[in-house]
Amino acid sequence: PEAADLRALARHLYEAYLKYFPLTKAKARAILSGKSGDNVPFVIHDIKSLMEGEQLINNGQTSFQEHNIGSDPPDGVELRFFYSCQSRSAEAVREVTEFAKSIPGFVNLDLNDQVTLLKYGVIEVLILMMSPLMNKDGTLISYGQIFMTREFLKSLRKPFCQMLEPKFDFSVKFNTLELDDSDMALFLAVIILSGDRPGLLNVKPIEQLQETVLHSLELHLKINHPDSLQLFAKVLQKMTDLRQMVTDHVQLIQLLKKTEVDMFLHPLLQEIMKDLY
Amino acid sequence: LKEKHKILHRLLQNSTSPVEL
């Protein structure tokens, strides 16, 4: 019966994942490998193609202009692109929040602790969820409508060119584990339910929830990847890399705030990053 | 904590549409 409960939990989280995340790994890999039929992404590889692609970017997600913060969008292709990324990130935070709420027991936790778990977990989750969209040459953006090359991202001015390179390095290694969407759903829940986040008021129930999801993940990986040795341990090791990447990412954003005088940081992202580490 | 994270708090309490974000 216990194994049956763990299987049911894995199914439930996979269904929630499919419900809240519009671009699954299965869809992304189909697009990246050219097996998605007519769904061929627009490739951005230089400034000219970026200009052409901007129209697509702004159709695919809320544009900077729509936020109407009382000023014209700033000049500079890097900042404009950065704002598009922020809008998509804010929307992704909403998706992750909905997913978190679907984890059995999450909404019964102290509300302050729910806020803390999301504050500390959401950027780790967002970075992890970029992996299925990436290969060594570039990344899908804008819900899979656009493929942006890694070389183009590296050609942007500092520090913008430094923002995604560590994520590519991580993703290429992480993708060799070949997790699918059902594995990812459980792993995301494990990350969200980390009982060692600073300032948690009631750690015990969080650890109990995480323990159950961990058991479910271990069992699921054994069934789903019978030939992959030590996969559970390898997956859990990635949590350390994710924490380091968030620390580095937040430092880059702090640097941007100092160097880019006109920079506007989305209020939701500001909330999350303020006093994070 | 809730005071310092009003948007996050709102997202947790009810589903917010992308436009409201």
Boltz contact constraints between the chains, C-beta under 6 A:
constraints:
  - contact:
      token1: [A, 62]
      token2: [B, 18]
      max_distance: 6.0
  - contact:
      token1: [A, 90]
      token2: [B, 21]
      max_distance: 6.0
  - contact:
      token1: [A, 91]
      token2: [B, 18]
      max_distance: 6.0
  - contact:
      token1: [A, 94]
      token2: [B, 11]
      max_distance: 6.0
  - contact:
      token1: [A, 97]
      token2: [B, 11]
      max_distance: 6.0
  - contact:
      token1: [A, 112]
      token2: [B, 1]
      max_distance: 6.0
  - contact:
      token1: [A, 114]
      token2: [B, 12]
      max_distance: 6.0
  - contact:
      token1: [A, 115]
      token2: [B, 1]
      max_distance: 6.0
  - contact:
      token1: [A, 115]
      token2: [B, 5]
      max_distance: 6.0
  - contact:
      token1: [A, 115]
      token2: [B, 8]
      max_distance: 6.0
  - contact:
      token1: [A, 118]
      token2: [B, 8]
      max_distance: 6.0
  - contact:
      token1: [A, 268]
      token2: [B, 7]
      max_distance: 6.0
  - contact:
      token1: [A, 271]
      token2: [B, 5]
      max_distance: 6.0
  - contact:
      token1: [A, 271]
      token2: [B, 7]
      max_distance: 6.0
  - contact:
      token1: [A, 271]
      token2: [B, 8]
      max_distance: 6.0
